[in-house]
Structure formats: C-alpha cells, structure tokens
Amino acid sequence: MLAHKELPVRSDHATTWEEARQLAYRCAVPLPSATTSLDMAVGCAVAQDVIARMDLPHYASSAMDGWAINGTGPWTVVRSGRRLSAGEASVIATGGLIPAGATSVLRKESGRMDDGGLLTLLPDAKPGETVPGRHIRPAGEEATAGDNLIPAGTVLNPAHLALAAVAGHDNVLVQRKPGVAVVLTGSEVITSGEPAPGQVRDAFGPQLNAVIPQLGGIALGQTRIGDSYDEWLAALAGAGQRPDVTITTGGTGKSGTDHFRAAVEALGGRLLLDGVAMRPGHPAVMAELPDGRFIIGLPGNPLAAMLALMTLGEPLLAALGNRPFRAATPMLSGADIEPVPGKTRLMPCSIVHGLVFPASHTGPGMMRGLAWADGYMAVPPEGAAAGEPVPVLPLPWTTPGQPGEVRLG
C-alpha cells in the first residue's frame, strides 16, 4: 500500500490552480527506494551514496605500450609476470599490471630491443623517460576505497553507471519511479487513418506514453475502453496490474456517460479534488483508492487534458518520485490578456527576448499551439497587462527560463 497524506476535498470554494498543484504534491509521500541493476538505473536518482569498494584503479598499471623497466638501462628483457631486478625489463601493454620491482614504463617509441633481448634507450627519446614512476598509473589515482563517488540524490547518467561498475557495484539503490497506467475512453476514437464525420483521431495514445517518462514516471501501458460503467469499473480496478497512478481521459463531466466518480466510489475510493478553477481543463478530477493508488481524470479535449496533466500529474509524480515541487517563474507578459473572472487561464506561450506571448491555435481541442510552445503561462483571473509579470512554467519537453524549485512541507 502506498503511503499518503490525509487531505480533505475542497468543497467550500472552487479549488484554484495553485491550490490544485500544491494539493497534488502534498497528497503523496515518496515511494520506497528499490535496488536495481546498473543497466536499468539510468535516469533514476540514487537513494544512497555510491562508495568506492576498492582503490581506483585497484592496481598499478601501465599508461603506455612498451616495457616495464627497473633502473636506467640498458635492460635485459625477461618473461612477463616475474619480479624485475635491476637492469631487467618485460613487455607490457597499456593497462597491464606493473610487475614487482618495476620503477617505470618505457614507451615502445623510446626504446629498441635487439635480437639478443637487450633493450636500449633510443638517442632521440624524450628526457625523463626512465624517471621513477614514468608512465605508471598508480593504484588509487582516481579514488581510494571508501570515497563517495556518487552522492545520494544524483540522477544517474551513463557515465555514473560506468563509475559505479568500475568501483565494484553490480546494483544501486535508487528512488523508485511511479508506474503510470493510462485508460483511454471514447467509442468514437480511432487509432489510425483519417477519421470520418463523427469520429476523432486518438490524440492521447501517442502523447501520454511519451510524456509520462518526461514527468518522472514509468509508462506501464494503455487500456482502451468504451463508455460503459462496467468497462470503467474494470479498468480502474486494474485487474492484474497495480500502477501507482492511473490516468484516464474523458468521462470527468457529469453527464450520463461520465462514470469516473461512480467507479471510484464503487471501488471504495475518495475524491481528493473535483474540478479546478482554471480554463481550459477545469473538469479535472483526482482520486485515491483504498490501497493508496491515485487516479487522475483528465478532460476529453486534448489541450485541456494536457494542461490538466501539468497541473495535477506533474506535481503528483514529483512527490512520489521524491523530487522538489516546481514553482512557476514570473516573466513579463508581452501582450494584454483579458481577465476570466474566477479562473486562472492556462495558455501555451512563446518566449521572445525575455517576454512571454500567448500562442495561437490554443482552443481546448487544439494541439497546434502547444506543439510549438516554449511553456505555459498561468494568467490570474484579473488578467495581465503587457509588461506585467505572469507565472510561467516549462513543458516537460522544454525548459524556458530558470524555474525555481522549492520543497513544500
């Protein structure tokens, strides 16, 4: 069962956009950490320090192809693997183990071995080629056993994985990412080709599987259902699958074919939030089932759904993944924006010379404006005049400005 916080549904007034974002963040606590293999850990935040289990490198090795030597020469070349006495040398390759008794490595470009096995220094060799320690990589040069190589909280990149491997680790403890399942609804939706009148092409399937990882989740797959209550109930029950979060599309209104609330109630769940004072996306709903799973109900229009997902899904997945709450960054509006009394207006926007401008083609069912936006602005109910600051947040696939991050209690 997932841990959660007791938060009442706001019923005394319409939940504001900022209240909704904070509620979505505060309602959950981080998922427990899990051990994973290195090949599955990229992009995860390591949950505890990764410590060097041995010196790096753990043995003295050659930095060059050539000969391990003892003394200043000339040298008699002996078989590899034995201890070198004064005046002796053995063939060695880059990365090879420095034999006992060796004082330095002579590069193959700096020496010559005759047919009798006598190695001499070439007249044009660089000065200092036989200085003790020359071309030897000492043990512990990069790190010593016990060094903290990767601090807890680091998001692992491929180089981190290589570092952990050479330090002797096969697995790492990471912050678990929330698993997210998607329930797509609508009997009129088609998934390929051109829709006929009365049909619509699926805008959610390709989009949600791509954006879930960008929000810090793991996409667990999609289920397509029709508009019946029984289908809704079965999908939210999650037979055979227990995602941390389920995202649904459509069905959040209150008509006879909208079954989100009834299905949640039948499963013993509770509504955490029922509607947000924002436009578009105001019919967004968030619920929790008795086993701690969360459900986010998105409106059926594509742009409204994506902005509702940014409002609720982004902070919820951040909380579950033990990541900070991302606050909006005030930026100067480049245009006058009309008020919408009582509602925050969410608008895809472009940033030009430090000013934010509303994008065009941003009706609730449109995708064109969002596709080319740098972020989205949250215009307060009283609107904004050109030159006034408005809150701006990046989209998951863009990073306009430098949004501040704060941890909420």
Steps between C-alpha positions, in 0.01 A plus 500: 500500500625846416543753773287811473401811687153579622376796300135604482326575173447873472126550501470849646619668181628416157855367525741747342770395257780554752304321776447206264872477419599510865230251600624258233851531642405481868263204473778244447829405656801357315487141388748267673841457344588183311814319393551481126770378265729755342356446153155605626609794716565779249278800571424384854601694811738298714357460850826454689863595444689277259829425674820372341543142619867502404768734375451630145692369326545212739847415370791693352477480121684611191395817322684397183588206279867419549713344773488501877855579609715500812772764501651715230608233251601338289267215597478132441146409392359214705168319491197690623352431840821461700660749738745734331849545635724796422577514129203283400187576294187320382253574222182676618185636334289799593301412810726210583591413859830656605727213607672503837834677487409725205595865546344645182366417154699571186284581199553280196577820303792573733677164506650233273543130573766310307486137397679398815230645723692809609291815533663841457376858515483671161722808462203720411281387791338778696679608819379333817375179334661284772418720799343286776119490463505607134195371307367310801144551616519445875233313691246741651583777254129567431352404835582307814280239663223669698481815288148625426487483120132578440310689775143401584246692294709501183304421184706230336641551153691240295836619633376455858410140417850436366651656813284282725601192302875562522454569872374144542121545497256280309187669637407835651225613735282753319189703566221302339312674222120484505343259255224664298222323311276676250130433438381643168127540450262582220326269254537766229880496514707337224873430519605514134406661173272796441186521715160513341237753614402406855838338564813654651862397468668396825714787629572345839655162425819625330530800731458353847744211461763756396431761766473267802876427509568873455295561815704244693272199469519160334238439231338164577277483195158606381151353518228609260141479614162615381257718688326245725513500877611136515798572277598795717470294817715218364765738368535694826505179703816420304463123475849348489667838530563730795635830367588777742300743286229447241424776250162499329383707205146630472210400721561771761188700426169427666292367214344156481805359316759637746582227750823612671344594833262205517778251427728654763220485757423137417866412558495665843707797387474863590520817297796719591405773257193548282553777249746788484430869447702517179438517128541277312498178698262589782324156513823333618449257789741322733417205722664240720406133540515316835831333410663841448489509120428839349274571204511820296200563278581722202240679287431364154633794298872457419636842603278515808622153597869583461473816708306307764777241496759774554290636788441171683721231350830689501496580876352161599770307314764734644380424856494124440846517344642706791569801278447866592184692426561726203381854551399722210742770390366857462569633151384818331198466275551632151129550440181613672300197614133533585372392841295186557323568830551223753730288285870475427557497126762248386651603168779338298750775435814598313793689646647777288780722637397424856129571446226238493232505233189279482519245220234481232282195428438424867136398511424216747503244219804636313858373508672734254576778748633264766723321248707814443476659847794570730288459812166601641394808689255501789317830460313600818124559489551877479701462178833665427618813323802507272811549712348341810643177644308177451587153633661275238584131514691287251348212315660162571688511172619861531681705764421869446653731757631364826200392711573503870453183700375497854414215734158524658446351839 
